[in-house]
Amino acid sequence: MTIRSMSVAAAVRTRRTVRHYRPDAVPAATLDALLDLAVEAPTSWNLQDRSIVAVTSQEGREGLVWATGGQPQPQEAPVVLVFVAEPQSWREDHNDVYDQARRNGAWNDEFIAMFSAASKAFQEDLDRRGLLREYAIKDAMIAAAYVMLAATEMGLATSPMNGWDEAEVKKVIGIGDRDDLAIALLVSVGYPAEDRHHPGRRPVERNVFHQRYGSRRMPHIPE
Ligand SMILES: Cc1cc2nc3c(=O)[nH]c(=O)nc-3n(C[C@H](O)[C@H](O)[C@H](O)COP(=O)(O)O)c2cc1C
């Protein structure tokens, strides 16, 4: 496994969406290292309410080609990661999470009691407002962003994908009957067979504001 040293800023600047891949497999140890970094991503209330399914089989990737309406990435990339949001998983027992935080010296009993009650109340409110799916998808998307940057550091190319039929993706990963789960994003991973130029971004001033949406920063006045 080759892990090059690259700053986070360099990964952010050089990552591109790559749609064509060489057929070379991603070594298992490299994929494991990538997925290990993915689950380091933060989640709301540390609920860890997202999972990742790594699809590498020919059959699975063919299913994803169908589900994505024939996009080239699942046809060519040796790995497609499916980010699954778990909007109902907050209802399950989270004592393993609390025990780990306790062992790590991160959270004490008092904090855990407060945190677990507050997170339950928060999630119940989301449930009343029909927002559980949206919030679990946020958590899955942050993990996907971690993957894209970590992969860049490992010399791997990626492509995020929004264009797919959710029911078909679910069938491929064996959750065709699970209404309690949602697909957040697909990310292809592999070795690039094309060089992509940066398509560019609008000037920072177009999308970055200070204090109020739409407000430009006051020019700096020297003392
Ligand atoms: C949430 C999301 C979904 C996307 N879905 C697709 C997709 O289905 N197919 C595709 O070819 N590119 C997809 N893209 C890639 C974008 O077109 C690409 O990120 C954008 O053009 C900027 O290029 P860059 O990633 O190289 O900076 C998606 C990007 C994002 C963030």
The ligand as an SDF file (V2000), in Angstrom:
LIG
                    3D

 31 33  0  0  0  0  0  0  0  0999 V2000
  -23.2910   15.3850   -4.7030 C   0  0  0  0  0  0  0  0  0  0  0  0
  -22.6310   15.2620   -6.0490 C   0  0  0  0  0  0  0  0  0  0  0  0
  -23.1670   14.4270   -7.0050 C   0  0  0  0  0  0  0  0  0  0  0  0
  -22.5540   14.2560   -8.2520 C   0  0  0  0  0  0  0  0  0  0  0  0
  -23.0730   13.3610   -9.1440 N   0  0  0  0  0  0  0  0  0  0  0  0
  -22.4050   13.1080  -10.2880 C   0  0  0  0  0  0  0  0  0  0  0  0
  -22.8610   12.0870  -11.1660 C   0  0  0  0  0  0  0  0  0  0  0  0
  -23.8760   11.4150  -10.9410 O   0  0  0  0  0  0  0  0  0  0  0  0
  -22.1310   11.8380  -12.2780 N   0  0  0  0  0  0  0  0  0  0  0  0
  -20.9900   12.5260  -12.5680 C   0  0  0  0  0  0  0  0  0  0  0  0
  -20.3780   12.2470  -13.5890 O   0  0  0  0  0  0  0  0  0  0  0  0
  -20.5400   13.5060  -11.7450 N   0  0  0  0  0  0  0  0  0  0  0  0
  -21.2030   13.8030  -10.6130 C   0  0  0  0  0  0  0  0  0  0  0  0
  -20.7390   14.7720   -9.7550 N   0  0  0  0  0  0  0  0  0  0  0  0
  -19.4730   15.4630  -10.0670 C   0  0  0  0  0  0  0  0  0  0  0  0
  -19.6310   16.9550  -10.3890 C   0  0  0  0  0  0  0  0  0  0  0  0
  -20.1000   17.1330  -11.6980 O   0  0  0  0  0  0  0  0  0  0  0  0
  -18.2530   17.6160  -10.1650 C   0  0  0  0  0  0  0  0  0  0  0  0
  -17.9100   17.5040   -8.8020 O   0  0  0  0  0  0  0  0  0  0  0  0
  -18.2180   19.0830  -10.5620 C   0  0  0  0  0  0  0  0  0  0  0  0
  -18.4010   19.2210  -11.9580 O   0  0  0  0  0  0  0  0  0  0  0  0
  -16.9140   19.7690  -10.1710 C   0  0  0  0  0  0  0  0  0  0  0  0
  -15.7800   19.0510  -10.6830 O   0  0  0  0  0  0  0  0  0  0  0  0
  -14.6210   18.5530   -9.7140 P   0  0  0  0  0  0  0  0  0  0  0  0
  -15.2420   17.5430   -8.7820 O   0  0  0  0  0  0  0  0  0  0  0  0
  -13.5740   17.9460  -10.5850 O   0  0  0  0  0  0  0  0  0  0  0  0
  -14.1170   19.7360   -8.9670 O   0  0  0  0  0  0  0  0  0  0  0  0
  -21.3660   14.9850   -8.5480 C   0  0  0  0  0  0  0  0  0  0  0  0
  -20.8400   15.8370   -7.5730 C   0  0  0  0  0  0  0  0  0  0  0  0
  -21.4480   15.9650   -6.3460 C   0  0  0  0  0  0  0  0  0  0  0  0
  -20.8190   16.8650   -5.2980 C   0  0  0  0  0  0  0  0  0  0  0  0
  1  2  1  0
  2  3  1  0
  2 30  2  0
  3  4  2  0
  4  5  1  0
  4 28  1  0
  5  6  2  0
  6  7  1  0
  6 13  1  0
  7  8  2  0
  7  9  1  0
  9 10  1  0
 10 11  2  0
 10 12  1  0
 12 13  2  0
 13 14  1  0
 14 15  1  0
 14 28  1  0
 15 16  1  0
 16 17  1  0
 16 18  1  0
 18 19  1  0
 18 20  1  0
 20 21  1  0
 20 22  1  0
 22 23  1  0
 23 24  1  0
 24 25  2  0
 24 26  1  0
 24 27  1  0
 28 29  2  0
 29 30  1  0
 30 31  1  0
M  END
$$$$
